[in-house]
């Protein structure tokens, strides 16, 4: 058990973070290329307008979903918000960060973190359940569309159980770390880098900025 823990918190952890950050860089480069082809934003000489148009291109599908299915859009927003926010504001995680790298973020109270974790699990289950009734959505869904929320749920539940020492602490902690590293690897490979799931229905192209000079 100790060897597994040392491996997961050593070489496996660094490998997962390396794949995650390299994958994000590649995804961002692809994102700029795709959005540039669809909207021509890369021709703008004003960086502010480029970033504004890119943000609209990313958030557009979520806004489109919010107009037709607000409950699902809110669940999507909470999913991504807490997927990033909860791990960064957990006191246990910040303690480890401070010991390893002498950095830490603001920590939330345990009761608040627990509530956010439960809201996250509920939002993830909502996104999964929303794909089941619609035959059209199921036909357009790939295993990746289920992999990220399922792994994220496993990470949060295992972390919750380990923190409150419910069940065998050692095995649950190892599962928490294992699922978290799997999630780091899978995120850049999935479509979750976009602000909303692929079932959001179409990509709302951002508005063009008229009057801008092309390079």
Secondary structure, 3 states (H helix, E strand, C coil): CHHHHHHHCCHHHHHHHHHHHHHHHHHHHHHHHHHHHHHCHHHECCHHHHHHHHHHHHHHHHHHHHHHCHHHHHHHHHHHHHHHHHHHHCHHHHHHHHHHHCCCCCCCCHHHHHHHHHHHHHHHHHHHHHHHCCHHHHHHCCHHHHHHHHHHHHHHHHHHHHHCCCCCHHHHHHHHHHHHHHHHHHHCCCCCCCCCCHHHCCCCCCCCCCCCCEC
